[in-house]
Amino acid sequence: MRSSLFVKLLGAFVLIIVIYGTLVLVTTRLAATSEFRLYTTRSGLVWARQLAPVLAEYYAQTGSWEGVTAALQNPMGMMMSHPDMMGRGMMGPMMGWGMMERWRGQSTKTGWDMWTMMGQRLILVDASGQVVVDTSGEWQGRRFSPQELAAGVPIMVDGRQVGTLIIAALDTPGAATPAGQFLTELNRSILLAGVISGVVALVLGAILFFHLTAPIRQLQAAARAIAEGKLDHRVRVNSEDELGELAQTFNAMAESLAQAEAQRRHLMADIAHELRTPLSVIQGNLEAMLDGVLPLDAERIASLHEETLLLNRLVADLRLLSLAEAGQLKLERTETDLREVIERAVELMAPRAQEKAIQLEVQVAEDLPWLLIDADRIHQVIGNLISNALRYTPEGGRVHIQAFKGRPPGERGQAVIVQVTDTGSGIAPEDLPHIFDRFYRADKFRSRSSGGSGLGLAIVKYLVEAHGGRVWAESPIFTDANGSTYGTRVSFSLPLPTHR
């Protein structure tokens, strides 16, 4: 059975409360019992000091400890027979004045109830160290060592020690005695306080855990909605802590998924559109030839062949993009002179520039180092940029290709920068951030034949990034005498070699 995080947290908190409460109760009870015993031991020492002269007088009168047990069983009688002890006021503080009054009427009571009620035991040891009286009966007749006798009060008669009096705390006071009742009530109060504290802590913990898990439950519901395809679902951010940051990250992820889904749909539509055009042309021409509407001659076959070449180039570009996006594009890197790559690309595009009377200008810095690049891929990058510039530059315009060492925008280190600048009409600011997207055309009215397939700059971006560089565009670049702006510059950087 699946347990929620709230139940797990609450269960763990209950376990902590039980363990902590048990430890506190046990240690508090042990500490209280120990302190009570210490209190009774100290009060017993006071008792012993007050009772020792009475016992000394008893010994002086009798000459021995014979019959002392009966005398000690009536401690009030002994106290009253010793006015100095009564005058010191020891009975009230030790027994409580109410208890003292009751004992006044019970001075003939037998047994050791008085000592037991106070949680104490009286031990009288003779001069030889043998126990004469033990109110608990446990050590009766036992012989004490000198070390044990050191804890008692000596009983002196005519300058000699005739015995030792020890009044110690009982190990386990009886439950019916005041001492036992005191410890019982104390333990009950400690237990009650622990239970109340545990219940209050549990209630507060439940409220806290409920509020802590509320954002997680919202995230769970949002994740379930995203999994069901509701990519517009978002989580409300109510805090700036880790949970709030998690909610913001989730919303950013959902936004990325929504954008990726929108791009996927647009990509599928664009691919279908781009493939449908040449396929429709091929199909229409073939059907016309089969029906005898169009002649089956070399010119028609050449036209169909051109459409298949366009179709094949489109499929190759799509495959190249898919490999680049998947990180599976293999680069054959060799030390290459970038000047030769640029000159070869310019030479290949020269006939197209001459057809439109466009001037191609090349400016390559003399200090360019050889780069570790895939020469064919960089040639493709430069060729795509020049081809794109020629396509959008009017007749009589100019395309300028420049390569130099410099610092790319937003970066600290040096790199080799290649720029292709044209004198075309430029790119609108709203279109500039998207020109490297697949199938994106700044001029929506251009067809594939006049505006390309829309994959050239996307291929440029992926090939440059595969080399560890970056690509960016600027537009417009120039301003004419009338104040009109025009021109576009597309730049890319390539990292410098790590060795010289």
ZISULRA-V783303 format. One record per pair of residues at least 12 apart in sequence whose C-alpha atoms are under 6 Angstrom apart, sorted by the first residue. I is the first residue (numbers start at 1). J is the second residue. D is the distance in Angstrom with one decimal. If there is no record, write none. Layout:
BEGIN
I/J/D
I/J/D
END
This chain:
BEGIN
37/169/5.5
40/169/5.5
41/168/5.0
41/169/5.3
44/167/4.8
44/168/5.9
52/155/5.5
56/155/5.7
56/157/5.9
73/110/5.5
73/111/5.5
73/112/5.9
74/107/5.7
74/108/5.8
76/107/5.5
112/135/5.8
117/177/4.4
117/178/5.3
118/179/5.5
119/169/5.9
119/170/5.4
119/173/5.2
119/179/5.1
120/168/5.6
120/169/4.4
120/170/5.0
121/135/5.5
121/167/5.6
121/168/5.5
121/170/5.9
122/134/5.8
122/135/5.4
122/166/6.0
122/167/4.5
123/165/6.0
123/166/5.0
124/164/5.9
124/165/4.8
125/163/5.3
125/164/5.1
126/163/4.1
127/162/4.7
127/163/4.6
129/143/5.2
129/144/5.1
130/142/5.6
130/143/4.1
152/164/6.0
152/165/5.4
152/166/4.5
153/165/5.2
231/258/5.4
234/251/5.7
278/307/5.6
282/304/5.8
331/374/5.6
332/374/5.0
333/372/5.6
333/373/4.5
333/374/4.4
334/372/5.1
334/373/5.6
335/370/5.9
335/371/5.3
335/372/4.5
336/370/5.3
336/371/5.3
337/370/4.9
341/379/5.8
345/383/5.4
356/395/4.9
357/395/5.6
357/396/5.0
358/395/5.9
358/396/5.0
358/397/4.9
358/398/5.4
359/398/4.7
360/399/5.1
361/400/4.6
361/401/6.0
362/401/4.8
362/402/5.9
363/402/4.7
364/402/5.6
364/403/4.7
365/404/5.1
371/497/5.9
381/460/5.0
384/456/5.9
389/422/5.7
392/424/5.6
393/423/5.9
393/424/4.2
397/423/5.9
398/422/5.9
398/423/5.8
399/421/5.6
399/422/4.4
400/420/5.7
400/421/5.1
401/419/5.7
401/420/4.7
402/418/5.7
402/419/5.2
403/417/5.6
403/418/4.4
404/416/5.7
404/417/5.5
405/417/6.0
415/494/5.8
415/495/5.0
415/496/5.3
416/493/5.5
416/494/5.2
417/492/5.8
417/493/4.4
418/491/5.6
418/492/5.5
419/490/5.8
419/491/4.3
420/489/5.6
420/490/5.4
421/488/5.7
421/489/4.2
422/487/5.4
422/488/5.5
423/487/4.2
424/487/4.8
425/486/4.8
425/487/5.7
426/475/5.7
426/476/5.3
426/486/4.9
426/487/4.6
426/488/5.2
427/475/5.8
436/457/5.0
436/458/4.6
437/458/5.5
438/454/6.0
438/455/5.3
438/458/5.5
439/454/3.9
439/455/5.5
440/454/5.3
441/454/6.0
469/493/5.0
469/494/4.7
470/492/5.6
470/493/5.5
471/491/5.7
471/492/4.1
472/490/6.0
472/491/5.5
473/489/5.7
473/490/4.4
474/488/5.9
474/489/5.2
475/488/4.6
476/488/5.5
END
